[in-house]
Amino acid sequence: MKKLRAIIAVALVLCTVVVLFAGCGKTLKGTYKANDDIGGTLTFDKDNKVTGELFGLTIDGEYSIEGDEITFSYKSAFGIGATVTKSFEKSGGTLVIDGTEFVKQ
């Protein structure tokens, strides 16, 4: 009986570790539109690619999510590289970037 309990305990710990690591390296997929006119629309694709418009900036580049921040790296219309970091939350089909809600289309 003790051996069975030990096996179950180890299995639960392993399941917990797998779930925790599944949350690492968050990625997004699909198009999200802001609930206001200022926010814009963002399309997230595979390999952390992002296109669209964010707060008046045309985005065609990459993104990364770390904790409660999202970082966009892109080139401007003049070919100058830029990086912008904003606060980030995700709940279901809704993203909140820098206080603006974006809803999955």
C-alpha positions in Angstrom: 0.0 0.0 0.0 2.8 2.4 0.8 4.5 1.6 -2.5 1.3 2.5 -4.4 1.0 5.8 -2.5 4.6 6.7 -3.4 3.9 5.9 -7.1 0.8 8.0 -7.1 2.6 10.9 -5.3 5.4 10.8 -7.9 2.9 10.7 -10.7 1.1 13.7 -9.4 4.4 15.6 -9.0 5.3 14.8 -12.6 1.9 15.9 -13.9 2.3 19.2 -12.0 5.7 19.8 -13.5 4.4 19.1 -17.1 1.6 21.5 -16.6 3.9 24.2 -15.3 6.3 23.8 -18.2 3.4 23.9 -20.7 2.8 27.5 -19.6 6.3 28.6 -20.4 7.1 30.2 -23.7 3.5 31.5 -24.3 2.5 31.9 -27.8 -0.6 33.4 -29.4 -2.5 32.5 -32.6 -5.2 34.4 -34.5 -6.4 37.9 -35.0 -7.4 40.2 -32.0 -9.2 43.5 -32.4 -9.2 46.3 -29.9 -12.5 47.3 -28.3 -11.7 50.9 -29.1 -10.6 52.8 -32.2 -7.1 53.6 -30.9 -5.8 50.1 -30.1 -6.0 48.5 -33.5 -5.8 44.9 -34.7 -3.1 42.4 -34.2 -2.6 39.0 -36.0 -0.4 36.5 -34.3 1.0 33.7 -36.4 3.4 30.7 -35.9 7.0 31.3 -34.8 6.0 34.3 -32.7 5.3 36.5 -35.8 2.9 39.5 -35.4 1.4 41.9 -37.9 -1.1 44.7 -37.6 -1.5 48.0 -35.9 -0.9 48.7 -32.2 -1.8 52.1 -30.8 -1.1 53.8 -34.1 2.2 51.9 -34.8 2.3 49.5 -37.8 3.7 46.2 -36.5 5.4 43.6 -38.8 7.8 41.7 -36.7 8.0 39.3 -33.7 6.7 39.2 -30.2 7.7 37.5 -26.9 5.7 37.1 -23.7 7.5 37.0 -20.4 5.4 37.1 -17.2 3.0 40.0 -17.4 4.8 41.8 -20.3 4.7 41.4 -24.1 7.5 42.8 -26.2 7.1 43.6 -29.9 10.2 43.9 -32.1 9.7 45.3 -35.6 11.0 47.6 -38.2 9.4 50.9 -38.9 8.3 52.2 -42.3 11.8 53.7 -42.6 13.5 50.4 -41.9 14.6 51.5 -38.4 14.3 48.7 -35.8 12.2 49.3 -32.7 11.2 47.3 -29.6 8.2 48.1 -27.5 7.3 46.4 -24.2 3.7 46.7 -22.8 1.9 45.2 -19.9 0.0 42.0 -20.8 -2.8 39.8 -19.6 -4.6 36.9 -21.3 -7.9 35.5 -20.2 -9.7 33.1 -22.7 -10.1 34.9 -26.0 -9.3 38.3 -24.5 -5.9 40.0 -24.3 -5.3 43.2 -22.3 -2.3 45.1 -23.7 -1.3 48.2 -21.9 -4.8 48.5 -20.4 -6.6 48.0 -23.8 -8.8 44.9 -24.4 -8.3 43.0 -27.6 -10.9 40.3 -28.4 -10.1 37.3 -30.6 -12.0 37.5 -33.9 
